[in-house]
Every structure is written in structure tokens, then in C-alpha cells.
């Protein structure tokens, strides 16, 4: 048996399971998927299957898929989902932009988004990777409100 493929649950299974489902941090979800992926069991297979099928961030879904596939599970590779990752994205961004003073800058918008909707911020940061700031700034510029 490989050292990387233990059949018992890790001692911190509950903590890892919680981290795998934490919506505010795709990096924590990825790390949890990678750690759980070292321990093949019905419970870890269930958690990884859930992440593979339901995570907003493709990187997390791909990591779960890779481990499940390596374990011989019959799984289909994840694909990038069309459309917005988070429902009502533009409505949320309009509301945030409207809440800021007229003439605010991009950094103020970015910080307010992070403070108000870390789940949304985190999902798009994970999805866009290095292009996140460029995408968010372009999106911020395109969001139209009556006041701004």
C-alpha cells in the first residue's frame, strides 16, 4: 500500500471535512481536499465527490477528481461551468458600488466587496487566478448605477 493512500480516517477528519466545505476560502478547501486525498475511505470519498461536483472553483474540483480517479472511482472530469459562478453577481456588485461614496476608487470597491461578500470574492479569486484583479477592475468600471 502506498504511504500516500492510507485507509483509515485522519485524526483531524472532522476539521478537514469542515475546511473542505468552507465557502470563504478556496485555498483551505483545496488543502483539505489534498489532505483528505491521502486517506481512502467511504467518508473521504464522499467529501471529495461532493467537492468535485459542487465546488465553485475549478482548481478544487480538479484536485478532488484527480484523487478519486487515482483511487479507481468512476468519475468524469470536471468542466468549467458556463455563466456566473455566484447567482446575481451583477446585482450584488451594483449594490456594493452604490453603497460607496461617489468618486470612490477601485481599491475601495475591492475592499468593500471582500468585507461584505468574502464568499463571492473568494470564488472569483480562485476561478480567475492571476487575472482576478484585472477582471474585477474591468467589471467595477462596467457596473453602472444612477449615482456612479
ABEGO torsion letter per residue (X at the ends): XBAABBABBBAAAAAAAAAAABAABAAAAAAAAAAAAABBBAAAAAAAAAAAAABABAAAAAAAAAAAAAAGBBBBBBBBBBEBABBGAAAAAAAAAAABBBGBBAAAAAAAAAAABAAAAAAAAAAAEAAAAAAAAAAAAABBBAAX
